[in-house]
Amino acid sequence: MISSKGKGKSKVFPKIIFLLIIALVIRLLVSYGQYSGDVKNHLTWGTSLIDSGPAGLYLRHFPGFNDANYPPVAIILFGAAAWLYQLIIGLVTWLNTNLRLFPSFLLPLSASFNMQVAFLKLPSILADLGIGYLIYLTRPPKSHPLLYASLYLFNPAIIYLSSVWGQIEPLPVAFLLLSYYFIKIKKSFYLSHLAFVIAILCKQTALWLTPLFLIVWWKEGGFKKIISGLCLQIVFFFLIYLPFVAPIGAIGSYLSTLAGSSNHVTDQAFNLWYFIYGWAARPDNITLLNVSVRTWSIILVAASFVGFGFIYFRKYKLSRLGNYLFLFSLFAFFFQTRVHDRHLAPALPFLLISTLSAKFLIPLYLLLSAFHFLNLYLALRLPFL
């Protein structure tokens, strides 16, 4: 027997597919023209993975580019995108040589650097679609899930970040939402743990939200399940790292990437420290009231996380996880030093799965989206096309 909830979703299922197709087409259309410099790093690392294999990749140096500083899942996805490009360009070349009717203009278009870069954006584009679909799946049927999915899928700031810039912020968010989906909808604790560890193996920023997921796993599964779930995460973590480094070096390799590549008060993020010190590059060891700004940032983030984490633990409801994911994302962005402009991105989908009423949620979402887009545009000033 199909529940009323299932019926409500099944009737509009083709509509969400239609929205996803339109969202994909829009992203593909804008993916060719522009890109941020970071995508060159992604291409370099992905190509190195294909050409030289994973062993020792984190020890390699790439003249003119950064050393690999993303965890293995991200590197594997870069490699997959680079491999797919090589496959397609090989096919186009063969067709151009062997089929007289083949449109020859496609060969130089396919061989252009912009096309290579566009392929490197595919993981983020697909993650965007996954996020939109998961928002649709996790919203209550009577809360207009198609509307909330659309608010994400057609948000100019979201499209700009993943499909124009080519940044990978959607990757960890997609797996964090998948972790939430598995435990809320499917009641699968181990798949929730698996999705979470994949998130932190996409990008380290997912670690900010670890306390909240620990609370959820504890409340929903108890001591034995949380321990076995964490053991599953540890095993998967080492298995993913195994082709890249020896097991004894896996944790050290991961921790070495946590510091990031900056010690600035802000990396062009419109956060608390920007409004105090501006965008000029200042090290975060400068003092404020005889305490370093870095220390202040750690105190503010820790106090916020502990305080609101305690509130969530005491007044726990699984349905409110989105509320606290949103708050933690805001705290991490606005209070931390060394934060980049793009690090506000996770707050937007988390707001859309929160329990705030629509009359507050939608205006707040639109305002925060405009703020985020302004920050992104002023940081790099890339046009959409």
Buried (B, 14 or more C-beta within 10 A) or exposed (E): EEEEEEEBBEEBEEEBEEBBEEBBEBBBEBBBBBBBEBBBBBBBBBBBBBEEEBEEBBEEEBEEBBBBBBBBBBBBBBBBBBBEBBEEBEEBBEBBEEEEEBEEEEBEEBEEEEBBBBBBBBBBBBBBBBBBBBBBBBBEBEEEBBBBBBBBBBBBBBBBBBBBBBBBBBBBBBBBBBBBBBBBEEEBBBBBBBBBBBBBBBBBBBBBBBBBBBBBBBBBBEEEBBEBBBEBBEEBBBEBBBEBBEEEBBBEBBEEBEEBEBBBBBBBBBBBBBEEBEBEEBBBEEEEEEEBBBBBBBEBBEEBBEEBBEEBBEEBEEEEBBBBBBBBBBBBBBBBBBBBBBBBBBBBBBBBBBEBEEEEBBEBBEEBBEEBBEBBBEBBEBEEE
